[in-house]
Amino acid sequence: MGLPQVEPLGEMPDRITIYEVGPRDGLQNEKSVVPTQVKAEFIRRLAAAGLDTIETTSFVPPSWIPQLADAADLLGELGELGRGPQRPVLVPNERGLDGALAQGVGAIAIFGSATETFARKNLNRSVNESIAMFEPVVRRARDAGLWVRAYVSMCFGDPWEGPVPVDQVVDVAARMMDLGCDQLSIGDTIGVATPGHVLALLTRLADNGIGIERIGVHFHDTYGQALANTVTALRGGVTVVDASTGGLGGCPYAKSATGNLATEDLVWTCKGLGIETGVDLDQLVQISMWMAQQLGRPSPSRVVKALAC
């Protein structure tokens, strides 16, 4: 079977932006280090398939995430394809920003937490200390003309603290956006969100002045809810969705976090709903199969499995 039958659902956007996180969030948890040339080819193929926004890497200390220790080499390998406002890189602090600026990037992302425990495990700081650390990062990035995204993780549940109150998430998100960020990505880091919870958080964010046009969603598929939650977010007006080709991903600091929403599964659903993504699904499936060979295991994406038969 080639493509799904198109049947619009109503109250849906005509087009969405897929924020591809495979090269960074997707690969960061891999135990075997992927060669820089393979990462570069992965990004080239993703861009050729129509993915305009691709988060390429992260400027973190090698001791934190060895997989991303080649950030500067990777951007050097990519040249202009790895720079510009549609090629964000993650930076945890000013030193990371220095590395990113030295490579001439056009966009960065910062990564905060809605919970104290994960803030400590991920950044070795409290939530308040983390936001204080991000303040000069965002200010300097904006002064340099960069586009800035704010991730907030653990928005729906935390493996150490349990359920996370919506108002707690909204408070942290508002403080992150008040730093001067352009976009907010709300993360279901351990994949426990359900549609009603998603809608409740989006509503409270809007009530607190963070418009839906500034929000992206980032769902993990631990309990098989990522696609259902994404469709709910789209019905709520969201037009930016984080996804990882092949469903790659996890979190090195939260062992219960499994793979991201697979980009192929998202594109298939959007095609059936009549939502334009600009992505060639056949090419994307081939990319996933190629990357699965590089990693030595099959892609977890259901669409890849179905179309590869």
Buried (B, 14 or more C-beta within 10 A) or exposed (E): EEEBEEEEEEEBBEEBBBBBBBBBBBBBBBEEBBEBEBBBBBBBBBBEBBBBBBBBBBBBEEEBBBBBBBBBBBBEBBEEBBBEEBBBBBBBBBEBBEBBBEBEBBBBBBBBBBBBBBBBBBBEBEBEEBBEBBBEBBEBBBEEEBBBBBBBBBBBBBBEBEEBEBEBBBBBBBBBBBBBBBBBBBBBBBBBBBBEBBBEBBBBBBEEEBEBEBBBBBBBBBBEBBBBBBBBBBBBBBBBBBBBBBBBBBBBBBEBBBBBBBBBBBBBBBBBBEBEBEBBBEBBBBBBBBBBEBBEEBBBBBBBBEBBE
